[in-house]
Amino acid sequence: MRYNAAQMLRNVALSVLGLAVVSAGCGSDQREWMKVDQKYTTEEFRRDFAQCTVKGLLDEECMKARGWVAVTPPKAEQKKEDPLSQPAGRGPRR
């Protein structure tokens, strides 16, 4: 059996590129932003978003300083549990 080094190298390079694209998509900020008391355009949002992004991370305080309000919370904040809620499958004690 013979190995084709060029084809193996191409397959490995494509796999690494695919993983990089997938991981970049997973790490992006998916929050939605809006200005409550002002009209704005998509261009204004893109400009402010680009200017408030440093090293791939969005500076939330920078966006707020420009008048933007986060409509959806970040993923880390979405799953807050109620400390007074009962565990699943258990009813109140009698």
PyMOL CGO cylinders between C-alpha atoms (Angstrom):
from pymol import cmd
from pymol.cgo import CYLINDER

trace = [
    CYLINDER, 0.00, 0.00, 0.00, 1.38, 3.41, -0.96, 0.3, 1, 1, 1, 1, 1, 1,
    CYLINDER, 1.38, 3.41, -0.96, 0.78, 6.69, 0.82, 0.3, 1, 1, 1, 1, 1, 1,
    CYLINDER, 0.78, 6.69, 0.82, 0.23, 9.90, -1.06, 0.3, 1, 1, 1, 1, 1, 1,
    CYLINDER, 0.23, 9.90, -1.06, 1.90, 12.52, 1.13, 0.3, 1, 1, 1, 1, 1, 1,
    CYLINDER, 1.90, 12.52, 1.13, 0.50, 15.48, -0.83, 0.3, 1, 1, 1, 1, 1, 1,
    CYLINDER, 0.50, 15.48, -0.83, -3.07, 14.23, -0.52, 0.3, 1, 1, 1, 1, 1, 1,
    CYLINDER, -3.07, 14.23, -0.52, -2.66, 13.47, 3.20, 0.3, 1, 1, 1, 1, 1, 1,
    CYLINDER, -2.66, 13.47, 3.20, -1.21, 16.94, 3.81, 0.3, 1, 1, 1, 1, 1, 1,
    CYLINDER, -1.21, 16.94, 3.81, -4.13, 18.53, 1.93, 0.3, 1, 1, 1, 1, 1, 1,
    CYLINDER, -4.13, 18.53, 1.93, -6.67, 16.54, 3.95, 0.3, 1, 1, 1, 1, 1, 1,
    CYLINDER, -6.67, 16.54, 3.95, -5.04, 17.52, 7.24, 0.3, 1, 1, 1, 1, 1, 1,
    CYLINDER, -5.04, 17.52, 7.24, -4.89, 21.19, 6.19, 0.3, 1, 1, 1, 1, 1, 1,
    CYLINDER, -4.89, 21.19, 6.19, -8.58, 21.17, 5.21, 0.3, 1, 1, 1, 1, 1, 1,
    CYLINDER, -8.58, 21.17, 5.21, -9.51, 19.53, 8.51, 0.3, 1, 1, 1, 1, 1, 1,
    CYLINDER, -9.51, 19.53, 8.51, -7.60, 22.14, 10.52, 0.3, 1, 1, 1, 1, 1, 1,
    CYLINDER, -7.60, 22.14, 10.52, -9.18, 24.94, 8.49, 0.3, 1, 1, 1, 1, 1, 1,
    CYLINDER, -9.18, 24.94, 8.49, -12.65, 23.48, 9.05, 0.3, 1, 1, 1, 1, 1, 1,
    CYLINDER, -12.65, 23.48, 9.05, -12.09, 23.22, 12.80, 0.3, 1, 1, 1, 1, 1, 1,
    CYLINDER, -12.09, 23.22, 12.80, -10.84, 26.81, 12.91, 0.3, 1, 1, 1, 1, 1, 1,
    CYLINDER, -10.84, 26.81, 12.91, -13.97, 28.07, 11.13, 0.3, 1, 1, 1, 1, 1, 1,
    CYLINDER, -13.97, 28.07, 11.13, -16.29, 26.10, 13.42, 0.3, 1, 1, 1, 1, 1, 1,
    CYLINDER, -16.29, 26.10, 13.42, -14.53, 27.22, 16.60, 0.3, 1, 1, 1, 1, 1, 1,
    CYLINDER, -14.53, 27.22, 16.60, -14.56, 30.86, 15.47, 0.3, 1, 1, 1, 1, 1, 1,
    CYLINDER, -14.56, 30.86, 15.47, -18.30, 30.66, 14.91, 0.3, 1, 1, 1, 1, 1, 1,
    CYLINDER, -18.30, 30.66, 14.91, -18.89, 29.20, 18.36, 0.3, 1, 1, 1, 1, 1, 1,
    CYLINDER, -18.89, 29.20, 18.36, -16.94, 31.91, 20.11, 0.3, 1, 1, 1, 1, 1, 1,
    CYLINDER, -16.94, 31.91, 20.11, -18.70, 34.88, 18.63, 0.3, 1, 1, 1, 1, 1, 1,
    CYLINDER, -18.70, 34.88, 18.63, -20.95, 37.17, 20.63, 0.3, 1, 1, 1, 1, 1, 1,
    CYLINDER, -20.95, 37.17, 20.63, -24.56, 36.46, 19.66, 0.3, 1, 1, 1, 1, 1, 1,
    CYLINDER, -24.56, 36.46, 19.66, -26.22, 39.25, 21.66, 0.3, 1, 1, 1, 1, 1, 1,
    CYLINDER, -26.22, 39.25, 21.66, -28.56, 41.65, 19.95, 0.3, 1, 1, 1, 1, 1, 1,
    CYLINDER, -28.56, 41.65, 19.95, -28.14, 45.38, 20.51, 0.3, 1, 1, 1, 1, 1, 1,
    CYLINDER, -28.14, 45.38, 20.51, -30.42, 48.36, 20.00, 0.3, 1, 1, 1, 1, 1, 1,
    CYLINDER, -30.42, 48.36, 20.00, -30.72, 52.04, 20.86, 0.3, 1, 1, 1, 1, 1, 1,
    CYLINDER, -30.72, 52.04, 20.86, -33.91, 52.65, 22.79, 0.3, 1, 1, 1, 1, 1, 1,
    CYLINDER, -33.91, 52.65, 22.79, -34.47, 56.37, 22.35, 0.3, 1, 1, 1, 1, 1, 1,
    CYLINDER, -34.47, 56.37, 22.35, -32.72, 56.99, 19.02, 0.3, 1, 1, 1, 1, 1, 1,
    CYLINDER, -32.72, 56.99, 19.02, -33.00, 56.01, 15.38, 0.3, 1, 1, 1, 1, 1, 1,
    CYLINDER, -33.00, 56.01, 15.38, -29.95, 54.24, 14.00, 0.3, 1, 1, 1, 1, 1, 1,
    CYLINDER, -29.95, 54.24, 14.00, -28.74, 52.52, 10.87, 0.3, 1, 1, 1, 1, 1, 1,
    CYLINDER, -28.74, 52.52, 10.87, -27.01, 49.23, 10.29, 0.3, 1, 1, 1, 1, 1, 1,
    CYLINDER, -27.01, 49.23, 10.29, -23.91, 51.17, 9.29, 0.3, 1, 1, 1, 1, 1, 1,
    CYLINDER, -23.91, 51.17, 9.29, -23.83, 52.93, 12.68, 0.3, 1, 1, 1, 1, 1, 1,
    CYLINDER, -23.83, 52.93, 12.68, -24.16, 49.62, 14.51, 0.3, 1, 1, 1, 1, 1, 1,
    CYLINDER, -24.16, 49.62, 14.51, -21.42, 47.96, 12.46, 0.3, 1, 1, 1, 1, 1, 1,
    CYLINDER, -21.42, 47.96, 12.46, -19.10, 50.93, 13.01, 0.3, 1, 1, 1, 1, 1, 1,
    CYLINDER, -19.10, 50.93, 13.01, -19.66, 50.99, 16.79, 0.3, 1, 1, 1, 1, 1, 1,
    CYLINDER, -19.66, 50.99, 16.79, -19.42, 47.20, 17.03, 0.3, 1, 1, 1, 1, 1, 1,
    CYLINDER, -19.42, 47.20, 17.03, -16.10, 47.21, 15.16, 0.3, 1, 1, 1, 1, 1, 1,
    CYLINDER, -16.10, 47.21, 15.16, -14.70, 50.05, 17.26, 0.3, 1, 1, 1, 1, 1, 1,
    CYLINDER, -14.70, 50.05, 17.26, -15.72, 48.37, 20.53, 0.3, 1, 1, 1, 1, 1, 1,
    CYLINDER, -15.72, 48.37, 20.53, -14.24, 44.99, 19.58, 0.3, 1, 1, 1, 1, 1, 1,
    CYLINDER, -14.24, 44.99, 19.58, -10.72, 44.50, 20.91, 0.3, 1, 1, 1, 1, 1, 1,
    CYLINDER, -10.72, 44.50, 20.91, -8.75, 41.32, 20.14, 0.3, 1, 1, 1, 1, 1, 1,
    CYLINDER, -8.75, 41.32, 20.14, -11.94, 39.52, 19.10, 0.3, 1, 1, 1, 1, 1, 1,
    CYLINDER, -11.94, 39.52, 19.10, -13.84, 40.38, 22.30, 0.3, 1, 1, 1, 1, 1, 1,
    CYLINDER, -13.84, 40.38, 22.30, -16.64, 42.91, 22.49, 0.3, 1, 1, 1, 1, 1, 1,
    CYLINDER, -16.64, 42.91, 22.49, -16.26, 45.58, 25.17, 0.3, 1, 1, 1, 1, 1, 1,
    CYLINDER, -16.26, 45.58, 25.17, -19.79, 45.81, 26.58, 0.3, 1, 1, 1, 1, 1, 1,
    CYLINDER, -19.79, 45.81, 26.58, -19.08, 49.08, 28.44, 0.3, 1, 1, 1, 1, 1, 1,
    CYLINDER, -19.08, 49.08, 28.44, -17.93, 50.68, 25.19, 0.3, 1, 1, 1, 1, 1, 1,
    CYLINDER, -17.93, 50.68, 25.19, -21.22, 49.74, 23.50, 0.3, 1, 1, 1, 1, 1, 1,
    CYLINDER, -21.22, 49.74, 23.50, -23.22, 51.07, 26.45, 0.3, 1, 1, 1, 1, 1, 1,
    CYLINDER, -23.22, 51.07, 26.45, -21.27, 54.35, 26.39, 0.3, 1, 1, 1, 1, 1, 1,
    CYLINDER, -21.27, 54.35, 26.39, -22.32, 54.80, 22.76, 0.3, 1, 1, 1, 1, 1, 1,
    CYLINDER, -22.32, 54.80, 22.76, -25.99, 54.37, 23.68, 0.3, 1, 1, 1, 1, 1, 1,
    CYLINDER, -25.99, 54.37, 23.68, -26.48, 50.67, 22.82, 0.3, 1, 1, 1, 1, 1, 1,
    CYLINDER, -26.48, 50.67, 22.82, -28.50, 48.36, 25.07, 0.3, 1, 1, 1, 1, 1, 1,
    CYLINDER, -28.50, 48.36, 25.07, -28.12, 44.56, 25.00, 0.3, 1, 1, 1, 1, 1, 1,
    CYLINDER, -28.12, 44.56, 25.00, -31.51, 43.04, 24.15, 0.3, 1, 1, 1, 1, 1, 1,
    CYLINDER, -31.51, 43.04, 24.15, -30.41, 39.46, 24.82, 0.3, 1, 1, 1, 1, 1, 1,
    CYLINDER, -30.41, 39.46, 24.82, -28.05, 38.59, 27.69, 0.3, 1, 1, 1, 1, 1, 1,
    CYLINDER, -28.05, 38.59, 27.69, -24.76, 36.82, 26.99, 0.3, 1, 1, 1, 1, 1, 1,
    CYLINDER, -24.76, 36.82, 26.99, -24.86, 33.00, 26.96, 0.3, 1, 1, 1, 1, 1, 1,
    CYLINDER, -24.86, 33.00, 26.96, -23.26, 32.74, 30.40, 0.3, 1, 1, 1, 1, 1, 1,
    CYLINDER, -23.26, 32.74, 30.40, -26.07, 34.78, 31.94, 0.3, 1, 1, 1, 1, 1, 1,
    CYLINDER, -26.07, 34.78, 31.94, -28.99, 33.04, 30.21, 0.3, 1, 1, 1, 1, 1, 1,
    CYLINDER, -28.99, 33.04, 30.21, -29.12, 29.98, 32.46, 0.3, 1, 1, 1, 1, 1, 1,
    CYLINDER, -29.12, 29.98, 32.46, -29.51, 31.50, 35.90, 0.3, 1, 1, 1, 1, 1, 1,
    CYLINDER, -29.51, 31.50, 35.90, -31.40, 29.19, 38.20, 0.3, 1, 1, 1, 1, 1, 1,
    CYLINDER, -31.40, 29.19, 38.20, -33.92, 30.34, 40.75, 0.3, 1, 1, 1, 1, 1, 1,
    CYLINDER, -33.92, 30.34, 40.75, -32.46, 29.51, 44.19, 0.3, 1, 1, 1, 1, 1, 1,
    CYLINDER, -32.46, 29.51, 44.19, -35.96, 28.95, 45.57, 0.3, 1, 1, 1, 1, 1, 1,
    CYLINDER, -35.96, 28.95, 45.57, -37.09, 26.50, 42.88, 0.3, 1, 1, 1, 1, 1, 1,
    CYLINDER, -37.09, 26.50, 42.88, -37.49, 22.78, 43.57, 0.3, 1, 1, 1, 1, 1, 1,
    CYLINDER, -37.49, 22.78, 43.57, -35.29, 20.21, 41.81, 0.3, 1, 1, 1, 1, 1, 1,
    CYLINDER, -35.29, 20.21, 41.81, -36.91, 18.56, 38.79, 0.3, 1, 1, 1, 1, 1, 1,
    CYLINDER, -36.91, 18.56, 38.79, -39.30, 15.74, 39.65, 0.3, 1, 1, 1, 1, 1, 1,
    CYLINDER, -39.30, 15.74, 39.65, -39.82, 16.73, 43.28, 0.3, 1, 1, 1, 1, 1, 1,
    CYLINDER, -39.82, 16.73, 43.28, -42.91, 18.33, 44.68, 0.3, 1, 1, 1, 1, 1, 1,
    CYLINDER, -42.91, 18.33, 44.68, -43.32, 20.35, 47.84, 0.3, 1, 1, 1, 1, 1, 1,
    CYLINDER, -43.32, 20.35, 47.84, -42.98, 18.54, 51.17, 0.3, 1, 1, 1, 1, 1, 1,
    CYLINDER, -42.98, 18.54, 51.17, -46.09, 17.83, 53.20, 0.3, 1, 1, 1, 1, 1, 1,
]
cmd.load_cgo(trace, "trace")
